[in-house]
Amino acid sequence: PEGVYVDKIKMNDLEIEISGISDSTPRLATMLDNMERSAKLLDVEMHSIVHGKARFGKEFQTFKVSFMFNTVEEKKEGKQHG
């Protein structure tokens, strides 16, 4: 979401760790909620949020979140007409 910025992405096979900054806690909550609702991600976990970090002349929060990609494709069963 707007106001959330990624500094670093660490990939280890299907495991991903993202570190970055945010200008507000509600924006981080929105990001986390979106990630948890995604069918493409599993095991979403927020590891840390540190408040009051100065960057670019403003105060931000740093964060670290991890997740795994869901490689199982969901097949939709449809009825064939014919």
Legacy VTK file of the C-alpha trace (Angstrom):
# vtk DataFile Version 3.0
C-alpha trace
ASCII
DATASET POLYDATA
POINTS 82 float
0.000 0.000 0.000
0.934 3.647 -0.286
3.366 4.652 2.461
5.037 1.218 2.688
8.477 0.921 1.087
10.613 -2.195 0.568
14.336 -1.953 1.334
15.377 -5.584 0.977
13.985 -8.847 -0.383
15.661 -12.101 0.635
14.673 -15.258 -1.249
15.504 -18.826 -0.310
13.674 -21.174 -2.673
9.975 -20.564 -1.886
10.658 -18.664 1.358
10.686 -14.873 1.124
11.672 -12.249 3.706
10.941 -8.564 3.121
12.382 -5.662 5.130
11.343 -2.061 4.730
9.827 1.080 6.194
6.328 2.462 6.651
5.007 5.888 7.549
2.213 4.469 9.750
1.088 1.358 11.619
-2.314 1.218 9.834
-0.532 0.990 6.473
1.534 -1.940 7.746
-1.655 -3.573 9.030
-3.217 -3.159 5.566
-0.191 -4.756 3.918
-0.221 -7.673 6.358
-3.974 -8.173 5.917
-3.614 -8.189 2.122
-0.798 -10.718 2.318
-2.717 -12.994 4.700
-5.770 -12.951 2.402
-3.762 -13.820 -0.701
-4.258 -17.386 -1.942
-0.739 -17.226 -3.386
1.021 -16.754 -0.024
1.370 -19.059 2.978
2.724 -18.688 6.518
2.725 -14.875 6.513
4.483 -13.704 9.673
5.435 -10.212 10.873
8.742 -10.570 12.730
9.337 -7.014 13.884
8.088 -3.450 13.817
10.411 -0.786 15.228
8.989 2.717 15.685
10.799 6.049 15.497
13.490 5.357 12.911
14.585 8.559 11.148
14.916 8.353 7.357
14.769 11.109 4.768
14.141 13.715 7.472
10.984 11.948 8.731
10.186 9.291 11.294
9.300 5.867 9.952
8.757 2.377 11.281
10.968 -0.437 10.095
9.459 -3.870 9.570
10.399 -7.418 8.650
7.849 -9.902 7.296
8.237 -13.407 5.883
6.052 -15.747 3.854
6.136 -18.672 1.443
4.694 -18.953 -2.036
1.783 -21.344 -2.435
2.721 -23.531 -5.389
-0.470 -25.620 -5.368
-2.860 -24.451 -8.043
-6.508 -24.531 -7.139
-8.559 -26.114 -9.876
-12.057 -24.833 -10.340
-14.487 -27.559 -11.187
-16.909 -26.484 -13.856
-19.734 -28.280 -15.508
-19.353 -28.889 -19.193
-22.320 -28.368 -21.432
-22.660 -30.268 -24.559
LINES 1 83
82 0 1 2 3 4 5 6 7 8 9 10 11 12 13 14 15 16 17 18 19 20 21 22 23 24 25 26 27 28 29 30 31 32 33 34 35 36 37 38 39 40 41 42 43 44 45 46 47 48 49 50 51 52 53 54 55 56 57 58 59 60 61 62 63 64 65 66 67 68 69 70 71 72 73 74 75 76 77 78 79 80 81
